[in-house]
Structures are given as C-alpha cells and as structure tokens.
C-alpha cells in the first residue's frame, strides 16, 4: 500500500497536462487491503479500462478493472483507495494475435484474441461486482464509474489473492454461495 502526500497544487501527468488531486491516493496491492480499509456502508466504483501501446508494428493491449473508493481517514481526512486488476493482456501483429494474461493462447486470429480479451475483462468485472456485493462494508458497487486518477496509478497491478476470484478452465470465476455442509443430518423417518 502506498499513500501519496496531499498535493498542494495541480501536478503534471503527461506532457503539459495537469490534474488537480483533491485527495491523497492510497494505492492498495490487493482487493483484501481495499476491503479491510473500507468503513461501513461504503460505495465502491469499478471501471473497465484499457491501454494500447504500439511498437515495431505490433500492438500490446492490456485490459483491466480499476476499483476506487473514497474513505474518511480520522487523522488525515478524505482519501481515495485504488487497486487495478489486470483481466487480460495480448499482442496483435497484422492479422494474428497472442493472449498472454491470464493464460497463453498463441497464433490466433487478431479479432478473436481482442474479443476474447474483452470477454475476460467482462468476466473479471462481474466477479469483482459479486465479491463486493457480498462484503459487509460495501453498501453498493457501481460501474462504470471511478474516481479520476493520474495515469501513473492506473497500471500498477494488484493481487486477487485471498478474495476467491480465480482463473479456472479458461474463465474468471467467483464461487457462488454453497449450501452449509455443517448442517446436521436430517433423517427422513
């Protein structure tokens, strides 16, 4: 977790552009950290985001879901929590593409790879929504919405470890509530 100091004025982001940051940003390394810092009845915002970089004829594409929430810190005042979860990463060159994250799918049609990456992003968004909806401190989770952050905070990937979201059999999954196995056995006699 990284906490930035409260900015005194606008700060440069890319080239000549500036963004005024009204609150300090707390970058969380996992969903568990975000959830542990949320006060009761919090609103959490989720935003599908992507980045495309071209180099030497190929296009690298990363698709993610960014989670942001505003909290009140008794000592320092309000702050923005953020965590970015990479849903898929791929490279396309000409008409061919390769998916690298969360699994390897090589030498496929570029349109298929990009469609698959967008579908994986949608799956991860749905899993995060389900996970947040179950958390006792989350009053509501909204998407697409986020607190605006400078680009430098958007692409530091966070961990899904410990939250139940997994990549299994080619898809992002979140476990559905299971019946209580500890319930006493009921006899039919």
Buried (B, 14 or more C-beta within 10 A) or exposed (E): EEEBEBBEEEEEBEEEEEBEBEBBBBBBBBBBBBBEBBEEEBBBBBBBBEEEEEEEEBBBBBBBBBBBBBBEBEEEEEBBBBBBBBBBBBBBEEEBBBBBBBEEBEEBEBEEBBEBBBBBBBBBBBBBBBBBEEBEBBEEBEBEEBBEBBEEBBEEBBBBEEBBBBBEEEBBBBEEEEEEEEEEEEEEE
